């Protein structure tokens, strides 16, 4: 296991990845799905608060970075009008279910349940970007998701106490970022469509 202070590097890597994505959004090279990026900001902030309330400590910094980075991207999506991605009914349905997950957490006020519902909400918020990365990988940038995967891996390697409140968010972020990176980098959706 790595020293707990390595989580700072993991969090910084996530912010660098978000910064790259935000820069590319402002330049019009990427077209973020605003639903995903907004909810990717809200859900981790809730999980971060739940982790802090349960005394998770420095490892929760990764969860904070995972929420703050998408907030930067969401805000940057309003700067360049060419960076607009048309929202679909599917995107809005995912957003509704994501918000329902957050409401259920508010009703329970139990720390691990808050993290679980934040993961549920965040995963539903991921679906529109996963679908977009599959169908339109050219509207995305793989680098931030690669960096995010490495940052989450570093954070996971600092965990000494492998209980849900410690490992859930870093492992989840590693999985989702890996999936999105693979879809963008491989362009498998486009290849299957042609074949």
N, C-alpha and C positions, 0 to 999 in steps of 0.2 A: 504494500500500500504506500501511496505517496503521502507526504506530509500534507496536513489540511490546508496549509497556505497555498498549495498549488491550485486550489479552487479559484483563487484570484486570477490566475492565468486563464483558466477555463472560462471564467466570466468575461474577461477582457477579449478573448477570442470570439465569443458570441457577439459582443458589441462591435468588434471589428467587422465580422461578417454582416451584421445588420447595417453598419455604416457603408460597406461596399454596395449592398443592395439598395440602400437609400440613395447613394450617389448615382447609381445606375438608373434608379427611378427618376430622379431629377433630370438626368440626361435623356430620358425617354427610351433607354435600352431595355428596361424591364417594365412590366405592367402588373403590379401587384393586385391580388384579389383583396379588396379593402375589407371585406367581411373577415377573411382569414387573419389578416394582419391586425385588425382591431381586437378580435377575440383572442388572438395569440398574445396580446398585451394584457388583457383583462384577467384571463384565467391564471397565468403565472403570478400576477400580483396577488391574487387571492391565495394561491398556494404558498407564496412567499410569506404572507401574513400568518397563515396557518402554521408554517414551519417555525417562524419566529415565536409565535405563541406557545409552541411545543418545545422551545429551547434547542432547535436544531443547530443554531450557531452559524459559523462561517460558511458551511456547505449551502446554506440558503441563499448566499450571494449569487450562485449560479442561477437559481430560480428567478431572482430579481433581474439579472441581466437578460434572461430569456423573455421577460416581460417588457423591459425597457427598450430593448432593440426593436421589437415589432412596433412599439409606439413611435419610434423615430421613422420607421418605414411608412407607417400609416400617415403620419403628418407629411412626409415627403411626397406621398401620392397625390396631394392636393396642390403641389407646387407646379408640376408640369402636366398640363392638360392631355398631352400625348401619352402619359403614363396610365391613363384610365383603362381599366378592364371592366367590360360590361358585366354587371351582376345579373345572375339568372335566378329563376325561381328556386332551383336546387340550392344555390348559395344562401338564399334567404331562409329556406327550410332548415339548413344546417345551422344557421345563426340562431333561429328560434329554439331549436333543440339544445344548442349550446347555452343559451341564456336560461332555459329551463333548468339545466344542470346547475348553473350558478345559483338560481333561486332555491333549489333543493338544499344546496350547501348552506345558504343563509338560514333556512328553516332549522337545520340540525345543529349548527354551531359546534360540531365535533371536529377536532383538528384533522385526524386521518380521513374522515369523511369529506372534509373540505378539500383535501388534496385529491381524493378520489374523484369528486365531482369536478374539480378544476381540470384533472386529466381527461375526464369524459368530455367536458366542454371544449378543451383544447383540441382533442382528437376530432371532434365534430367540426371544429373550425378549420382543421387541416384538410378535410375532405375536398373542399372546393379547389385548394391549391394543388392537392395531389392529382385531382382530375385534370386541372389545367396543365400541370407539368407533364401528364401523360399525353394529352391531346395537342397542346401548344407549347412544347418545350422551348421554342425559340423566344417566347415572351418571358422567360425566366433566366436566372443566372445560377449555375451550380455551385460556384465558389462559396457563397455565404452558408450554404447548407453543408458543405464539406467542413468548413471552419467550425460551424455549429456542432457537427458530429464530434470533431476532435475536442472541442471545448467541453462537451458533455462527457466524453470518455475520460478526460483528465479529472473532471469533477467526480465521476464515479470511482476513479482509482484512489481518491482521497477518503472514501467512506470506510470507517472502521466498524461502525455499528450498522449492519445490514438489516435494518428494519424499514418498513414501508415509508415512514416519514422522511427517511434519509435518501433512499435509493429511487423512489418512484419517479420523481421528475427528471433527474439526470438520465436514467435508463430510457424513459419515454422519449425525451428529446433526441437521444442518440438514434432510436429506432425511426422516428418520424423524419428527422433530417436525412438519415441514410436512404430512406425510401424516396424522398423528393429528389435528393442528389442523383440517385440511380435513374429515376425517370427522366430527369433533365439531361444528364450526361449521356445516357444510352440512346435517348430518343426512341425508345422501344415502341411507344404508341404510334409514332410516325412510320416506323419500320413495319409494324404489324398491319397498319392501315394500307400501306403500299403492297404488302404481300398478300 
